[in-house]
C-alpha cells in the first residue's frame, strides 16, 4: 500500500514555479498540477516598463487582478483604465482583456483565476485579430 502525500496548502515563495518571459515574470503558487487547488489559479506577476499581456481571453475562467505596486493600462474589451496600487478588476470568462505597463517603473500584481480544472486552453491570444490588433495592448 503506497503512502498518500499530504495536500500542499502552504506554499513558500521559494516553492513557487517561476516562469520568465520577455518583459514579465510569473510566480505560480497554485494552478492545475501545482499546489492543492482544483478551484483556483494564483499567480504573482511582474511587468517591466513597455511590456504587458497581449489581448487574450480565458474561455473557461473568471479572473481577478489586484495591483500591488506600480501601475498599468488595463483593457477589458474596449474599455481601458489605469490600474494603480490597490486597484483591482474582475474579468468574466471569455472577455477579451490585455494590459501594458506604460510607466518607467515595474508593475507587480496578483491574479486569481477560477476554476483551475478546465477542458480547453488556459488562454486564447486574440492580439492579431481585429479590432484588438489595431488597439495593440503590447
N, CA, C and O atoms as a GROMACS GRO file, in nm:
protein
  552
    1UNK      N    1   0.084  -0.117   0.000
    1UNK     CA    2   0.000   0.000   0.000
    1UNK      C    3   0.090   0.124   0.000
    1UNK      O    4   0.177   0.138   0.086
    2UNK      N    5   0.069   0.216  -0.097
    2UNK     CA    6   0.154   0.335  -0.106
    2UNK      C    7   0.099   0.448  -0.019
    2UNK      O    8  -0.022   0.462   0.000
    3UNK      N    9   0.190   0.526   0.033
    3UNK     CA   10   0.152   0.639   0.118
    3UNK      C   11   0.101   0.753   0.030
    3UNK      O   12   0.157   0.780  -0.076
    4UNK      N   13  -0.003   0.819   0.074
    4UNK     CA   14  -0.057   0.934   0.003
    4UNK      C   15   0.008   1.058   0.061
    4UNK      O   16   0.008   1.078   0.183
    5UNK      N   17   0.063   1.143  -0.027
    5UNK     CA   18   0.127   1.264   0.024
    5UNK      C   19   0.020   1.362   0.073
    5UNK      O   20  -0.089   1.370   0.016
    6UNK      N   21   0.053   1.436   0.178
    6UNK     CA   22  -0.044   1.530   0.231
    6UNK      C   23  -0.071   1.642   0.132
    6UNK      O   24   0.015   1.675   0.050
    7UNK      N   25  -0.190   1.702   0.138
    7UNK     CA   26  -0.221   1.811   0.045
    7UNK      C   27  -0.124   1.928   0.064
    7UNK      O   28  -0.082   1.957   0.176
    8UNK      N   29  -0.090   1.992  -0.042
    8UNK     CA   30   0.000   2.108  -0.038
    8UNK      C   31  -0.084   2.233  -0.019
    8UNK      O   32  -0.148   2.280  -0.113
    9UNK      N   33  -0.084   2.285   0.102
    9UNK     CA   34  -0.166   2.402   0.133
    9UNK      C   35  -0.082   2.527   0.155
    9UNK      O   36  -0.122   2.636   0.116
   10UNK      N   37   0.035   2.512   0.217
   10UNK     CA   38   0.126   2.624   0.238
   10UNK      C   39   0.228   2.622   0.126
   10UNK      O   40   0.287   2.519   0.096
   11UNK      N   41   0.250   2.738   0.064
   11UNK     CA   42   0.348   2.746  -0.044
   11UNK      C   43   0.441   2.863  -0.014
   11UNK      O   44   0.399   2.979  -0.016
   12UNK      N   45   0.566   2.833   0.013
   12UNK     CA   46   0.666   2.936   0.036
   12UNK      C   47   0.702   3.001  -0.098
   12UNK      O   48   0.688   2.939  -0.203
   13UNK      N   49   0.748   3.125  -0.093
   13UNK     CA   50   0.787   3.194  -0.215
   13UNK      C   51   0.891   3.114  -0.292
   13UNK      O   52   0.890   3.113  -0.416
   14UNK      N   53   0.980   3.046  -0.221
   14UNK     CA   54   1.085   2.966  -0.287
   14UNK      C   55   1.028   2.842  -0.356
   14UNK      O   56   1.098   2.780  -0.436
   15UNK      N   57   0.905   2.804  -0.325
   15UNK     CA   58   0.842   2.686  -0.386
   15UNK      C   59   0.756   2.721  -0.508
   15UNK      O   60   0.709   2.631  -0.578
   16UNK      N   61   0.735   2.850  -0.533
   16UNK     CA   62   0.655   2.890  -0.649
   16UNK      C   63   0.727   2.852  -0.778
   16UNK      O   64   0.850   2.855  -0.784
   17UNK      N   65   0.652   2.818  -0.878
   17UNK     CA   66   0.708   2.787  -1.010
   17UNK      C   67   0.729   2.919  -1.083
   17UNK      O   68   0.633   2.993  -1.108
   18UNK      N   69   0.855   2.950  -1.117
   18UNK     CA   70   0.887   3.078  -1.180
   18UNK      C   71   0.893   3.061  -1.331
   18UNK      O   72   0.961   2.972  -1.382
   19UNK      N   73   0.821   3.147  -1.400
   19UNK     CA   74   0.817   3.147  -1.546
   19UNK      C   75   0.865   3.285  -1.594
   19UNK      O   76   0.801   3.386  -1.566
   20UNK      N   77   0.977   3.287  -1.663
   20UNK     CA   78   1.032   3.413  -1.714
   20UNK      C   79   1.004   3.423  -1.864
   20UNK      O   80   1.045   3.338  -1.942
   21UNK      N   81   0.934   3.528  -1.900
   21UNK     CA   82   0.902   3.555  -2.040
   21UNK      C   83   0.955   3.694  -2.074
   21UNK      O   84   0.993   3.769  -1.984
   22UNK      N   85   0.959   3.728  -2.199
   22UNK     CA   86   1.009   3.859  -2.237
   22UNK      C   87   0.927   3.970  -2.171
   22UNK      O   88   0.807   3.984  -2.197
   23UNK      N   89   0.992   4.048  -2.086
   23UNK     CA   90   0.928   4.162  -2.022
   23UNK      C   91   0.844   4.132  -1.900
   23UNK      O   92   0.789   4.223  -1.838
   24UNK      N   93   0.833   4.004  -1.863
   24UNK     CA   94   0.749   3.971  -1.748
   24UNK      C   95   0.796   3.844  -1.680
   24UNK      O   96   0.859   3.758  -1.740
   25UNK      N   97   0.763   3.836  -1.552
   25UNK     CA   98   0.794   3.717  -1.474
   25UNK      C   99   0.668   3.677  -1.398
   25UNK      O  100   0.601   3.760  -1.336
   26UNK      N  101   0.635   3.548  -1.406
   26UNK     CA  102   0.520   3.494  -1.333
   26UNK      C  103   0.569   3.401  -1.223
   26UNK      O  104   0.656   3.317  -1.246
   27UNK      N  105   0.513   3.416  -1.105
   27UNK     CA  106   0.539   3.326  -0.993
   27UNK      C  107   0.409   3.250  -0.967
   27UNK      O  108   0.315   3.305  -0.909
   28UNK      N  109   0.404   3.125  -1.010
   28UNK     CA  110   0.283   3.043  -0.997
   28UNK      C  111   0.283   2.974  -0.861
   28UNK      O  112   0.373   2.895  -0.831
   29UNK      N  113   0.183   3.003  -0.781
   29UNK     CA  114   0.169   2.941  -0.649
   29UNK      C  115   0.071   2.824  -0.655
   29UNK      O  116   0.097   2.718  -0.597
   30UNK      N  117  -0.040   2.843  -0.723
   30UNK     CA  118  -0.139   2.737  -0.741
   30UNK      C  119  -0.189   2.740  -0.884
   30UNK      O  120  -0.223   2.846  -0.938
   31UNK      N  121  -0.193   2.623  -0.945
   31UNK     CA  122  -0.253   2.604  -1.077
   31UNK      C  123  -0.273   2.454  -1.094
   31UNK      O  124  -0.229   2.375  -1.010
   32UNK      N  125  -0.339   2.415  -1.200
   32UNK     CA  126  -0.363   2.273  -1.223
   32UNK      C  127  -0.229   2.200  -1.222
   32UNK      O  128  -0.140   2.231  -1.301
   33UNK      N  129  -0.215   2.104  -1.134
   33UNK     CA  130  -0.092   2.027  -1.122
   33UNK      C  131   0.010   2.085  -1.027
   33UNK      O  132   0.115   2.026  -1.006
   34UNK      N  133  -0.019   2.200  -0.969
   34UNK     CA  134   0.074   2.264  -0.875
   34UNK      C  135  -0.007   2.314  -0.756
   34UNK      O  136  -0.097   2.397  -0.772
   35UNK      N  137   0.026   2.266  -0.639
   35UNK     CA  138  -0.050   2.305  -0.520
   35UNK      C  139  -0.167   2.212  -0.499
   35UNK      O  140  -0.178   2.107  -0.564
   36UNK      N  141  -0.254   2.250  -0.409
   36UNK     CA  142  -0.367   2.164  -0.376
   36UNK      C  143  -0.498   2.238  -0.401
   36UNK      O  144  -0.580   2.252  -0.311
   37UNK      N  145  -0.517   2.285  -0.523
   37UNK     CA  146  -0.640   2.355  -0.555
   37UNK      C  147  -0.685   2.320  -0.695
   37UNK      O  148  -0.615   2.343  -0.793
   38UNK      N  149  -0.804   2.262  -0.702
   38UNK     CA  150  -0.866   2.239  -0.832
   38UNK      C  151  -0.958   2.355  -0.867
   38UNK      O  152  -1.011   2.363  -0.978
   39UNK      N  153  -0.976   2.445  -0.770
   39UNK     CA  154  -1.070   2.554  -0.787
   39UNK      C  155  -1.007   2.683  -0.836
   39UNK      O  156  -1.069   2.759  -0.911
   40UNK      N  157  -0.882   2.708  -0.793
   40UNK     CA  158  -0.822   2.839  -0.818
   40UNK      C  159  -0.683   2.828  -0.880
   40UNK      O  160  -0.610   2.732  -0.857
   41UNK      N  161  -0.650   2.928  -0.960
   41UNK     CA  162  -0.514   2.951  -1.008
   41UNK      C  163  -0.471   3.081  -0.941
   41UNK      O  164  -0.547   3.178  -0.939
   42UNK      N  165  -0.349   3.082  -0.886
   42UNK     CA  166  -0.298   3.202  -0.819
   42UNK      C  167  -0.158   3.230  -0.867
   42UNK      O  168  -0.070   3.145  -0.860
   43UNK      N  169  -0.137   3.353  -0.917
   43UNK     CA  170  -0.007   3.392  -0.972
   43UNK      C  171   0.027   3.535  -0.932
   43UNK      O  172  -0.061   3.621  -0.925
   44UNK      N  173   0.156   3.558  -0.907
   44UNK     CA  174   0.208   3.693  -0.886
   44UNK      C  175   0.287   3.727  -1.011
   44UNK      O  176   0.373   3.649  -1.053
   45UNK      N  177   0.260   3.841  -1.072
   45UNK     CA  178   0.326   3.879  -1.197
   45UNK      C  179   0.397   4.012  -1.182
   45UNK      O  180   0.351   4.102  -1.111
   46UNK      N  181   0.509   4.024  -1.250
   46UNK     CA  182   0.586   4.148  -1.256
   46UNK      C  183   0.606   4.182  -1.402
   46UNK      O  184   0.649   4.098  -1.481
   47UNK      N  185   0.574   4.307  -1.438
   47UNK     CA  186   0.587   4.352  -1.576
   47UNK      C  187   0.681   4.472  -1.581
   47UNK      O  188   0.662   4.569  -1.507
   48UNK      N  189   0.781   4.464  -1.666
   48UNK     CA  190   0.876   4.575  -1.681
   48UNK      C  191   0.813   4.684  -1.767
   48UNK      O  192   0.716   4.659  -1.838
   49UNK      N  193   0.868   4.806  -1.762
   49UNK     CA  194   0.817   4.914  -1.846
   49UNK      C  195   0.816   4.875  -1.994
   49UNK      O  196   0.913   4.820  -2.045
   50UNK      N  197   0.705   4.905  -2.060
   50UNK     CA  198   0.690   4.876  -2.202
   50UNK      C  199   0.638   4.738  -2.234
   50UNK      O  200   0.605   4.710  -2.350
   51UNK      N  201   0.630   4.650  -2.135
   51UNK     CA  202   0.582   4.513  -2.159
   51UNK      C  203   0.439   4.499  -2.105
   51UNK      O  204   0.384   4.592  -2.046
   52UNK      N  205   0.381   4.382  -2.126
   52UNK     CA  206   0.246   4.356  -2.077
   52UNK      C  207   0.196   4.221  -2.123
   52UNK      O  208   0.274   4.134  -2.162
   53UNK      N  209   0.066   4.206  -2.118
   53UNK     CA  210   0.000   4.085  -2.167
   53UNK      C  211  -0.085   4.123  -2.288
   53UNK      O  212  -0.178   4.203  -2.274
   54UNK      N  213  -0.056   4.068  -2.407
   54UNK     CA  214  -0.135   4.100  -2.526
   54UNK      C  215  -0.282   4.060  -2.505
   54UNK      O  216  -0.314   3.983  -2.415
   55UNK      N  217  -0.369   4.113  -2.591
   55UNK     CA  218  -0.511   4.082  -2.580
   55UNK      C  219  -0.534   3.931  -2.589
   55UNK      O  220  -0.481   3.864  -2.678
   56UNK      N  221  -0.612   3.880  -2.495
   56UNK     CA  222  -0.640   3.736  -2.488
   56UNK      C  223  -0.771   3.715  -2.412
   56UNK      O  224  -0.828   3.808  -2.355
   57UNK      N  225  -0.816   3.593  -2.412
   57UNK     CA  226  -0.933   3.553  -2.333
   57UNK      C  227  -0.896   3.430  -2.252
   57UNK      O  228  -0.800   3.359  -2.283
   58UNK      N  229  -0.973   3.405  -2.149
   58UNK     CA  230  -0.971   3.278  -2.076
   58UNK      C  231  -1.112   3.222  -2.094
   58UNK      O  232  -1.202   3.255  -2.017
   59UNK      N  233  -1.132   3.136  -2.195
   59UNK     CA  234  -1.266   3.091  -2.231
   59UNK      C  235  -1.346   3.026  -2.117
   59UNK      O  236  -1.469   3.037  -2.114
   60UNK      N  237  -1.278   2.959  -2.024
   60UNK     CA  238  -1.350   2.886  -1.919
   60UNK      C  239  -1.319   2.938  -1.779
   60UNK      O  240  -1.354   2.873  -1.680
   61UNK      N  241  -1.254   3.054  -1.769
   61UNK     CA  242  -1.211   3.102  -1.638
   61UNK      C  243  -1.248   3.248  -1.615
   61UNK      O  244  -1.239   3.330  -1.706
   62UNK      N  245  -1.290   3.278  -1.492
   62UNK     CA  246  -1.304   3.416  -1.446
   62UNK      C  247  -1.171   3.456  -1.386
   62UNK      O  248  -1.094   3.371  -1.341
   63UNK      N  249  -1.142   3.587  -1.386
   63UNK     CA  250  -1.013   3.635  -1.334
   63UNK      C  251  -1.032   3.763  -1.253
   63UNK      O  252  -1.114   3.848  -1.287
   64UNK      N  253  -0.956   3.773  -1.146
   64UNK     CA  254  -0.947   3.897  -1.070
   64UNK      C  255  -0.800   3.935  -1.066
   64UNK      O  256  -0.714   3.852  -1.035
   65UNK      N  257  -0.771   4.062  -1.097
   65UNK     CA  258  -0.635   4.116  -1.090
   65UNK      C  259  -0.633   4.223  -0.982
   65UNK      O  260  -0.724   4.305  -0.973
   66UNK      N  261  -0.528   4.220  -0.899
   66UNK     CA  262  -0.510   4.320  -0.793
   66UNK      C  263  -0.368   4.374  -0.804
   66UNK      O  264  -0.272   4.297  -0.799
   67UNK      N  265  -0.353   4.505  -0.820
   67UNK     CA  266  -0.222   4.566  -0.837
   67UNK      C  267  -0.158   4.589  -0.700
   67UNK      O  268  -0.215   4.655  -0.612
   68UNK      N  269  -0.037   4.534  -0.683
   68UNK     CA  270   0.038   4.551  -0.559
   68UNK      C  271   0.121   4.680  -0.560
   68UNK      O  272   0.118   4.757  -0.465
   69UNK      N  273   0.193   4.701  -0.670
   69UNK     CA  274   0.275   4.823  -0.680
   69UNK      C  275   0.290   4.861  -0.826
   69UNK      O  276   0.279   4.777  -0.915
   70UNK      N  277   0.314   4.989  -0.848
   70UNK     CA  278   0.326   5.039  -0.984
   70UNK      C  279   0.188   5.061  -1.045
   70UNK      O  280   0.088   5.070  -0.974
   71UNK      N  281   0.184   5.070  -1.176
   71UNK     CA  282   0.057   5.088  -1.246
   71UNK      C  283   0.067   5.030  -1.385
   71UNK      O  284   0.176   5.006  -1.437
   72UNK      N  285  -0.049   5.007  -1.446
   72UNK     CA  286  -0.055   4.954  -1.582
   72UNK      C  287  -0.186   4.998  -1.645
   72UNK      O  288  -0.285   5.023  -1.577
   73UNK      N  289  -0.184   5.007  -1.776
   73UNK     CA  290  -0.306   5.033  -1.851
   73UNK      C  291  -0.372   4.898  -1.877
   73UNK      O  292  -0.311   4.808  -1.934
   74UNK      N  293  -0.497   4.884  -1.833
   74UNK     CA  294  -0.568   4.757  -1.845
   74UNK      C  295  -0.691   4.777  -1.933
   74UNK      O  296  -0.770   4.869  -1.911
   75UNK      N  297  -0.707   4.690  -2.032
   75UNK     CA  298  -0.826   4.690  -2.116
   75UNK      C  299  -0.916   4.576  -2.074
   75UNK      O  300  -0.870   4.467  -2.040
   76UNK      N  301  -1.045   4.602  -2.077
   76UNK     CA  302  -1.149   4.499  -2.066
   76UNK      C  303  -1.242   4.527  -2.182
   76UNK      O  304  -1.320   4.622  -2.179
   77UNK      N  305  -1.233   4.444  -2.285
   77UNK     CA  306  -1.300   4.470  -2.413
   77UNK      C  307  -1.251   4.606  -2.464
   77UNK      O  308  -1.130   4.625  -2.478
   78UNK      N  309  -1.340   4.701  -2.492
   78UNK     CA  310  -1.298   4.830  -2.547
   78UNK      C  311  -1.278   4.937  -2.441
   78UNK      O  312  -1.241   5.050  -2.473
   79UNK      N  313  -1.301   4.903  -2.315
   79UNK     CA  314  -1.282   4.999  -2.207
   79UNK      C  315  -1.142   4.984  -2.150
   79UNK      O  316  -1.094   4.872  -2.131
   80UNK      N  317  -1.076   5.096  -2.122
   80UNK     CA  318  -0.943   5.087  -2.061
   80UNK      C  319  -0.936   5.181  -1.942
   80UNK      O  320  -0.999   5.287  -1.939
   81UNK      N  321  -0.857   5.139  -1.844
   81UNK     CA  322  -0.835   5.218  -1.724
   81UNK      C  323  -0.691   5.201  -1.679
   81UNK      O  324  -0.626   5.100  -1.707
   82UNK      N  325  -0.644   5.302  -1.609
   82UNK     CA  326  -0.513   5.294  -1.546
   82UNK      C  327  -0.533   5.232  -1.409
   82UNK      O  328  -0.602   5.288  -1.325
   83UNK      N  329  -0.474   5.115  -1.387
   83UNK     CA  330  -0.482   5.050  -1.256
   83UNK      C  331  -0.356   5.081  -1.179
   83UNK      O  332  -0.245   5.064  -1.230
   84UNK      N  333  -0.374   5.126  -1.055
   84UNK     CA  334  -0.262   5.161  -0.968
   84UNK      C  335  -0.265   5.073  -0.845
   84UNK      O  336  -0.359   4.996  -0.824
   85UNK      N  337  -0.162   5.085  -0.764
   85UNK     CA  338  -0.153   5.008  -0.640
   85UNK      C  339  -0.284   5.015  -0.563
   85UNK      O  340  -0.335   5.123  -0.534
   86UNK      N  341  -0.338   4.897  -0.529
   86UNK     CA  342  -0.463   4.888  -0.455
   86UNK      C  343  -0.586   4.873  -0.543
   86UNK      O  344  -0.694   4.843  -0.491
   87UNK      N  345  -0.573   4.893  -0.674
   87UNK     CA  346  -0.687   4.879  -0.766
   87UNK      C  347  -0.701   4.734  -0.810
   87UNK      O  348  -0.606   4.656  -0.808
   88UNK      N  349  -0.822   4.699  -0.849
   88UNK     CA  350  -0.847   4.564  -0.898
   88UNK      C  351  -0.946   4.567  -1.013
   88UNK      O  352  -1.012   4.668  -1.039
   89UNK      N  353  -0.956   4.454  -1.082
   89UNK     CA  354  -1.051   4.437  -1.192
   89UNK      C  355  -1.101   4.294  -1.191
   89UNK      O  356  -1.025   4.200  -1.167
   90UNK      N  357  -1.229   4.277  -1.219
   90UNK     CA  358  -1.289   4.145  -1.238
   90UNK      C  359  -1.310   4.125  -1.387
   90UNK      O  360  -1.370   4.210  -1.453
   91UNK      N  361  -1.260   4.014  -1.440
   91UNK     CA  362  -1.270   3.983  -1.583
   91UNK      C  363  -1.353   3.856  -1.598
   91UNK      O  364  -1.305   3.747  -1.564
   92UNK      N  365  -1.476   3.866  -1.650
   92UNK     CA  366  -1.557   3.745  -1.667
   92UNK      C  367  -1.499   3.651  -1.772
   92UNK      O  368  -1.430   3.695  -1.864
   93UNK      N  369  -1.527   3.523  -1.758
   93UNK     CA  370  -1.476   3.424  -1.854
   93UNK      C  371  -1.514   3.461  -1.996
   93UNK      O  372  -1.626   3.504  -2.023
   94UNK      N  373  -1.418   3.444  -2.084
   94UNK     CA  374  -1.440   3.473  -2.226
   94UNK      C  375  -1.421   3.618  -2.265
   94UNK      O  376  -1.421   3.648  -2.384
   95UNK      N  377  -1.404   3.709  -2.169
   95UNK     CA  378  -1.391   3.852  -2.201
   95UNK      C  379  -1.249   3.881  -2.251
   95UNK      O  380  -1.151   3.834  -2.194
   96UNK      N  381  -1.240   3.958  -2.357
   96UNK     CA  382  -1.110   3.998  -2.411
   96UNK      C  383  -1.049   4.103  -2.318
   96UNK      O  384  -1.116   4.198  -2.277
   97UNK      N  385  -0.921   4.083  -2.286
   97UNK     CA  386  -0.851   4.178  -2.200
   97UNK      C  387  -0.702   4.174  -2.229
   97UNK      O  388  -0.652   4.078  -2.288
   98UNK      N  389  -0.632   4.278  -2.189
   98UNK     CA  390  -0.488   4.288  -2.206
   98UNK      C  391  -0.438   4.405  -2.125
   98UNK      O  392  -0.516   4.489  -2.082
   99UNK      N  393  -0.307   4.410  -2.104
   99UNK     CA  394  -0.251   4.520  -2.026
   99UNK      C  395  -0.112   4.555  -2.077
   99UNK      O  396  -0.047   4.475  -2.144
  100UNK      N  397  -0.069   4.677  -2.045
  100UNK     CA  398   0.066   4.722  -2.076
  100UNK      C  399   0.113   4.815  -1.966
  100UNK      O  400   0.035   4.894  -1.911
  101UNK      N  401   0.238   4.806  -1.935
  101UNK     CA  402   0.299   4.895  -1.837
  101UNK      C  403   0.363   5.009  -1.916
  101UNK      O  404   0.469   4.991  -1.977
  102UNK      N  405   0.300   5.126  -1.916
  102UNK     CA  406   0.349   5.242  -1.991
  102UNK      C  407   0.429   5.337  -1.902
  102UNK      O  408   0.456   5.451  -1.941
  103UNK      N  409   0.466   5.292  -1.782
  103UNK     CA  410   0.540   5.378  -1.690
  103UNK      C  411   0.689   5.347  -1.698
  103UNK      O  412   0.732   5.265  -1.778
  104UNK      N  413   0.767   5.413  -1.614
  104UNK     CA  414   0.911   5.389  -1.608
  104UNK      C  415   0.948   5.294  -1.494
  104UNK      O  416   1.066   5.264  -1.474
  105UNK      N  417   0.848   5.248  -1.418
  105UNK     CA  418   0.871   5.156  -1.306
  105UNK      C  419   0.804   5.022  -1.334
  105UNK      O  420   0.710   5.014  -1.414
  106UNK      N  421   0.852   4.917  -1.270
  106UNK     CA  422   0.788   4.786  -1.284
  106UNK      C  423   0.650   4.788  -1.218
  106UNK      O  424   0.625   4.865  -1.126
  107UNK      N  425   0.563   4.702  -1.266
  107UNK     CA  426   0.430   4.686  -1.210
  107UNK      C  427   0.420   4.542  -1.158
  107UNK      O  428   0.456   4.447  -1.228
  108UNK      N  429   0.372   4.526  -1.036
  108UNK     CA  430   0.354   4.393  -0.979
  108UNK      C  431   0.207   4.376  -0.942
  108UNK      O  432   0.147   4.464  -0.880
  109UNK      N  433   0.150   4.261  -0.980
  109UNK     CA  434   0.010   4.235  -0.947
  109UNK      C  435  -0.013   4.089  -0.916
  109UNK      O  436   0.068   4.003  -0.950
  110UNK      N  437  -0.124   4.063  -0.851
  110UNK     CA  438  -0.170   3.927  -0.823
  110UNK      C  439  -0.289   3.898  -0.913
  110UNK      O  440  -0.369   3.987  -0.942
  111UNK      N  441  -0.299   3.774  -0.958
  111UNK     CA  442  -0.415   3.733  -1.037
  111UNK      C  443  -0.467   3.601  -0.982
  111UNK      O  444  -0.390   3.509  -0.952
  112UNK      N  445  -0.598   3.594  -0.968
  112UNK     CA  446  -0.666   3.472  -0.926
  112UNK      C  447  -0.764   3.436  -1.037
  112UNK      O  448  -0.845   3.519  -1.077
  113UNK      N  449  -0.755   3.313  -1.085
  113UNK     CA  450  -0.845   3.266  -1.190
  113UNK      C  451  -0.918   3.142  -1.140
  113UNK      O  452  -0.864   3.066  -1.060
  114UNK      N  453  -1.041   3.124  -1.187
  114UNK     CA  454  -1.120   3.010  -1.143
  114UNK      C  455  -1.212   2.966  -1.256
  114UNK      O  456  -1.266   3.049  -1.329
  115UNK      N  457  -1.230   2.835  -1.270
  115UNK     CA  458  -1.171   2.723  -1.196
  115UNK      C  459  -1.033   2.687  -1.251
  115UNK      O  460  -0.997   2.730  -1.361
  116UNK      N  461  -0.957   2.609  -1.176
  116UNK     CA  462  -0.825   2.565  -1.220
  116UNK      C  463  -0.835   2.450  -1.319
  116UNK      O  464  -0.756   2.442  -1.414
  117UNK      N  465  -0.931   2.361  -1.299
  117UNK     CA  466  -0.950   2.246  -1.388
  117UNK      C  467  -1.045   2.286  -1.501
  117UNK      O  468  -1.162   2.316  -1.477
  118UNK      N  469  -0.992   2.287  -1.624
  118UNK     CA  470  -1.072   2.322  -1.740
  118UNK      C  471  -1.047   2.220  -1.850
  118UNK      O  472  -0.949   2.145  -1.845
  119UNK      N  473  -1.136   2.216  -1.949
  119UNK     CA  474  -1.119   2.118  -2.057
  119UNK      C  475  -1.047   2.176  -2.178
  119UNK      O  476  -0.986   2.102  -2.255
  120UNK      N  477  -1.054   2.308  -2.196
  120UNK     CA  478  -0.991   2.371  -2.312
  120UNK      C  479  -0.864   2.443  -2.275
  120UNK      O  480  -0.804   2.416  -2.171
  121UNK      N  481  -0.821   2.536  -2.362
  121UNK     CA  482  -0.696   2.607  -2.338
  121UNK      C  483  -0.708   2.706  -2.221
  121UNK      O  484  -0.816   2.758  -2.192
  122UNK      N  485  -0.595   2.731  -2.154
  122UNK     CA  486  -0.589   2.828  -2.046
  122UNK      C  487  -0.620   2.969  -2.100
  122UNK      O  488  -0.698   3.043  -2.040
  123UNK      N  489  -0.557   3.004  -2.212
  123UNK     CA  490  -0.576   3.136  -2.272
  123UNK      C  491  -0.578   3.123  -2.424
  123UNK      O  492  -0.517   3.033  -2.482
  124UNK      N  493  -0.650   3.217  -2.488
  124UNK     CA  494  -0.654   3.224  -2.634
  124UNK      C  495  -0.608   3.364  -2.673
  124UNK      O  496  -0.672   3.463  -2.637
  125UNK      N  497  -0.498   3.372  -2.747
  125UNK     CA  498  -0.443   3.500  -2.792
  125UNK      C  499  -0.529   3.553  -2.906
  125UNK      O  500  -0.551   3.484  -3.005
  126UNK      N  501  -0.578   3.677  -2.892
  126UNK     CA  502  -0.657   3.740  -2.997
  126UNK      C  503  -0.590   3.870  -3.043
  126UNK      O  504  -0.653   3.952  -3.110
  127UNK      N  505  -0.464   3.888  -3.008
  127UNK     CA  506  -0.395   4.014  -3.035
  127UNK      C  507  -0.373   4.041  -3.184
  127UNK      O  508  -0.347   4.155  -3.223
  128UNK      N  509  -0.383   3.940  -3.268
  128UNK     CA  510  -0.366   3.958  -3.412
  128UNK      C  511  -0.499   3.965  -3.485
  128UNK      O  512  -0.502   3.967  -3.609
  129UNK      N  513  -0.610   3.969  -3.410
  129UNK     CA  514  -0.744   3.973  -3.467
  129UNK      C  515  -0.801   4.112  -3.447
  129UNK      O  516  -0.788   4.170  -3.339
  130UNK      N  517  -0.865   4.167  -3.551
  130UNK     CA  518  -0.929   4.298  -3.536
  130UNK      C  519  -1.053   4.283  -3.448
  130UNK      O  520  -1.120   4.180  -3.455
  131UNK      N  521  -1.084   4.382  -3.367
  131UNK     CA  522  -1.022   4.514  -3.358
  131UNK      C  523  -0.902   4.520  -3.264
  131UNK      O  524  -0.840   4.625  -3.250
  132UNK      N  525  -0.868   4.409  -3.199
  132UNK     CA  526  -0.762   4.408  -3.096
  132UNK      C  527  -0.625   4.438  -3.157
  132UNK      O  528  -0.540   4.499  -3.093
  133UNK      N  529  -0.606   4.394  -3.279
  133UNK     CA  530  -0.478   4.418  -3.347
  133UNK      C  531  -0.451   4.568  -3.363
  133UNK      O  532  -0.338   4.613  -3.347
  134UNK      N  533  -0.555   4.644  -3.395
  134UNK     CA  534  -0.540   4.789  -3.413
  134UNK      C  535  -0.518   4.861  -3.280
  134UNK      O  536  -0.453   4.966  -3.277
  135UNK      N  537  -0.570   4.806  -3.172
  135UNK     CA  538  -0.553   4.868  -3.041
  135UNK      C  539  -0.414   4.837  -2.986
  135UNK      O  540  -0.350   4.922  -2.925
  136UNK      N  541  -0.368   4.714  -3.009
  136UNK     CA  542  -0.234   4.669  -2.972
  136UNK      C  543  -0.195   4.705  -2.828
  136UNK      O  544  -0.125   4.804  -2.805
  137UNK      N  545  -0.240   4.624  -2.733
  137UNK     CA  546  -0.206   4.646  -2.592
  137UNK      C  547  -0.056   4.638  -2.572
  137UNK      O  548  -0.001   4.713  -2.491
  138UNK      N  549   0.011   4.553  -2.643
  138UNK     CA  550   0.156   4.538  -2.626
  138UNK      C  551   0.221   4.542  -2.763
  138UNK      O  552   0.343   4.531  -2.774
   0.00000   0.00000   0.00000
